[in-house]
Amino acid sequence: MRVLETLGVFHMEKYVAKYPHELSGGQKQRIAMARALEPEPRLILMDEPLSSLDAGLRDEMRVELVRIFKQLGMTVVYVTHDQMEAMSMADQIVILKDGRCEQQGIPETLYNEPVSEYVAKFMGSANILRGDMHIGSLFIRPEDVQIVLGMEEMAVPIEMEELSGTVVLASYQGQKYRYFVDIPMYERPIEVTHNEKIKVGESVRLWIPIHKWREIQSV
């Protein structure tokens, strides 16, 4: 009964009578995870266990694995190159670079307060800005940048820094648009998300909360 329950967690109970050569790669991987969890170990190491699964099943398995780990009180060392997987599953994240710990902390800290360009880029889309106005690199997430449209006479709030530029690239992301805005003083366009459609070539104003700027180490 215990074996069938464990297989059921991975949606593999109907394959209980199958031989290994009759299973797909993804099915074999789910069986391997079920076998590892069956004895309810106190510590388990998983090295990218969901990499061969399709996107829908991978999302489902993330939720199931976290539930199982919590239920059984397991400590899990989980290796992944998928930042969304790390953020959605981990209590603590350790980012390694060249075999050394680059930064360790809770997901929110690593996402919002990366110590280096390497960590910032690993944790998601990041604007890494270099220019004559600042020493070193400045970091800010695209969602923290506000595009201002149709408000030419509106004064810039004291807590904001304003930049002006031109939209050079646009893509539709489903619930929002993703834009790259060329700012003359910076060597790379600034990435920003926005709910409204803006044409490529249009001039825009960007408002950036001053407290969101963070100086980080360059790669």
N, C-alpha and C positions, 0 to 999 in steps of 0.2 A: 504493500500500500504506500509506504514512504517513497519508493522508487517512482511509482506512478504519479504521486503528488508533485515530486520534484520535476519530472518530465512535463507535467501539466503546466507548470510555471513558464516553461519555455515552449509551450504549444507543440510538444513532441510526443505526447502520450500515444497517439495513433501510429507512431513508428516503432513501438516497443519491440515488434517482431522482425524488424528489418535488419539486414546485415550492413556493415559499414559501406561496402561497395554499392549499395542501393541508395545511399544518401547523397545529397548535394553537399557542396562545400559549406554553405551556410548552415545546413542541418547538422553536419558533423561538428561545427563550431558550437552550436547550441547544446548538443549532446555533451561535448567536452566541458562546457560551463556547468551543466547539470551534474555531471560526475564529480566536478571539483567541489560543488556545494553540498552534495549528498551527505558527507560525514560531518557537516556543520563545523568546519575549522574555525579557530579563533582568529587566525590571520590568513589572508589569501592574497596572492599576487596575480593580477590580470594584465596582460600585455596586449592592448588594443583588441579586446575580445569581440567587438561589434563591427570591426572594419569590413567584413565580407557580407554584411547584411544589407538589404535594401533600405532606403531612407525611412519608409513607414515603419518597418519592423524595428529598425534601430532606435527610433524615437520611443516606441512602445517598450523595448527592452531596457532603455535607460530608466524609465519609471519603475519597471518591475525589479530591476537589480537594486535600485536604491531602497525599495520597499523590503526586499529580501534581506539586504545588509542590515537595515535598521531592526527588522523583526528578529533576526538571529544574533544581533549584537556583534557583528563581525567588524574587524578592522581590515580594510582593503587598501592595498597599494595598487593603484589603477593607472597604467601607462596609456597615454593617448596624445595624438597630435591635433585633435579636434578641440578647439577652444570652447565651443558650445557644449560639447560633452563634458569637458572639465568643469565649466561653470555650473552646469545643471546638476551635476552629480556630487561634487566634492564639498567637504567641510573645510579642507585645507588644500591648497594647490602649491606645488613646488615646481618652478620652471627651471629646467636645466639648460645650460649652454656650455658646450665643450666639456661635458662631464662635471661642471660646477654648478652650484645653486645660484641662479641669478636673482631670484626673489621667491619668498615664501609668505603665504598669508591666506586670508579668506578671499573668495572670488571677488567680492565687492572692492576690496582694497587693491588687488592686482589690476582690476579693470580701471578703476578711477585714479589710482595713485601708483602707476608703474615707476620703477626706479630707473629704467633704461629704455632706449628705443626698441631693443629686442623684445622686452616684455610687453611694451605698448602694442607692437605690431602683432605679437602672438595672440594677445587677448581680444583682438578685433580690429575693425577699421580705425585708423588713427591718423591724424594730421601731425606730421613731424615737420616743423617749420624752421627754416634757417634764413637769416637775412641780416641786413646792415643794422637794423634797429635793435637787435638782441644779441647777447653773447651766448653761445651754445645753441642747444635745440629747445624749441618750445613744443609742447604736446597739448592737444585738445581733441576730444572725440567729436565726430561729425554731428551727433545729435545735440551737442552743446552750442553749436553755431546757429544763429537765427538769421534767416534771410528776411530783409525788410523790403516790401513792395508797396508802391503807391502812397508812400508817406514821406515825400521829399522834404517837406517842411518840418517834420517831427525832429525835435532835438534828441541828441544821443543821451540816454540815461547815464547818470554819473557812474553807475556800476558796470557800464559797458565800454568796450573799445570798438570803434567802428573802422571797418575796412571797406574799400570799394573795389569792385572788379567786374569781370565779364564771365558769363557762363560759357564754358568751352566743351562740356560734355554732360549729357543728361541720359538717365535710364529710369525706366519704370520698375518699381520693386514690389508692386502689389498694393500695399496699404500706403505707400509713400513714394516719392521720387528721390533719386540720388543724383546730386549735381557736383560738378567740379568747377570751381570758380578761380580764374586766373587773377592773382594779385601781383602787381608789378614788383613789389619789394621782396617777394619770396620766389625761390627757385622752383617750387612745385605748387600746383593749384591746391586750393583748400576744398576738401570734401565736406559736403553738408547735406542733410536730409530735409525735405520740405513736403508739405501736403498738397501744394498747388503745382500745376504744370507751368514751367518757365521755358521759353525758347532758348536754344543755343544762340549765343551772340548777344543776348540781352544783358544790359548793365544792371548790377544789383548792389545793394549795400548789405554788409554783414555786420551783425552785432554779436560780440563775443563777451560773455561775462568775465570780468577781469579775474575773479577768484578761481575761474576754471583753468586759466593758463597755468601750466606746470613746466618747469625746466627739468630736463632729463638728460642722462648721459647718451651721447651719440654712439652708434655702432662702430 
